[in-house]
Amino acid sequence: MFRIKICGLTSVDDAAAVVEAGADAIGLNFYARSPRFVPHDSARDIVRAIGPRACKVGLFVNSPAEEITEIYDELGLDLIQLHGDESPDILRELAPRPVMRAFRVGPDGLRPVRRWMEASLRMSLFPKLVLFDAYQPGQYGATGTTTDWSLARAYREKRGMPPLVLAGGLKGENVAEAIAAVGPAAVDVAGGVERAPGRKDHDRVREFVAAARAAFLLGKTA
C-alpha cells in the first residue's frame, strides 16, 4: 500500500525526482487521448529506472483486458488503475493482478460506487483500492476540479470497503486540509504538481509530498 502517488509521469528525470522527493507510488498513463499519455518505450525506461523504490501503477481507460494484462505483465507493474467506465466483470479477466478502481464522483453521489461494489462482491472479487476523482462530463480525470470531500469521507466511513485514495484538484496548498477532512489511506496528484501536462515541477512535487507526509503523520498522532 502506498500513501503518496504522483501520476502522469512521462520521463525518467521526473520519475526520479518524484521518488527522491519521497512519493511512494508513480502513475503511468496509457490512455492515448490524455496529454499525459506515456509511450510504451518511455514507460519501460521509467520502470527500469525506478525499480522497487516505488509502487508502479498503470492507468487505463476503457482498454480491453487483454491489452491491460499484456502491458502490466511485460513492464512488471505493481497495480492496475481503471479510470474509465469499466464494468465489474473486468476484475475476472484481470485477476489475480491487483486493481485500483477510480470513480469520478458527481451528481449521482455514491450510488454508482455502491452498485459497482455490490456487483463485484457478488463475484467475490473486490478491487484492492478505490480512488475518488472529480467529475467533469466527457473527461476521464485530471480536470483540476476538487472532489467532493464530504462524499469521500462518507465512503471512507463505510465498513468493509477497500481503502480510499483521494484525488481531484489536490496540490501542495490544500493536500493537508484534504487529508484532515477526509482521512484517506492515500492521495494522488497529477496536474497540481505540473508546469505543463506531463511535465512535473520538481519544487511543487517536493512541496506536495512534504505537506502530505506531515498531514498523514499528524493524523496518526492526533
Buried (B, 14 or more C-beta within 10 A) or exposed (E): EBBBBBBBBBBBBBBBBBBEBBBBBBBBBBBEEBBBBBEEEBBBBBBEBBEEBBBBBBBBBEBEBEEBBEBBEEBEBBBBBBBBEBEBEBBEEBEEBBBBBBBBBBEEBBEBBEEBBEBBEEEEBBBBBBBBBBBBEEBBBBBBBBBBBEBBBBBBEEEEBBBBBBBBBBBBEBBBEBBEBBBBBBBBBBBBBBEEBBBBBBEBBBBBBBBBBEBBEEEEEE
